[in-house]
Amino acid sequence: MATATKKKPAAKKPAAKKAAPKKAVVAKKAPAKKVVAAKKPAAKKAPKVKVKRKPNAALMKPMTPSATLAAVVGAKPQPRGQITKNLWAYIKKNGLQDKTNKRQINADEKLKAIFGGKASVSMFEMTKLVSKHIS
């Protein structure tokens, strides 16, 4: 038994659009320059004065570190930025930054207490853990 297959009618292709004729580009002539006697040099403008930004008052508020954090950065109240700066000074001084991955901090005994017992934390996680020791 042979089955007859019906051919599908061919789909009509859309007619190709004709390209619009290109307009000729006409070059405009530059106006003739007048010859003028030597000009006096223009007065120099005063340089813009940069306005110094005011630090955010909330970030500059002195915070008191906990006893465990005070062993590393000092016991006196200081702004968050200064606490972080002192913590980094301690890390660099004791060579606690990982040699291959500089974003990792290898904790010593003082830092393990701050990091919740972790031996190694990332620098981004470090700031989160330190914020728990600031009031």
Beta strands, then each sheet from edge to edge (+ up, - down):
strand 1: 104-106
strand 2: 120-122
sheet 1: 1+ 2-
end
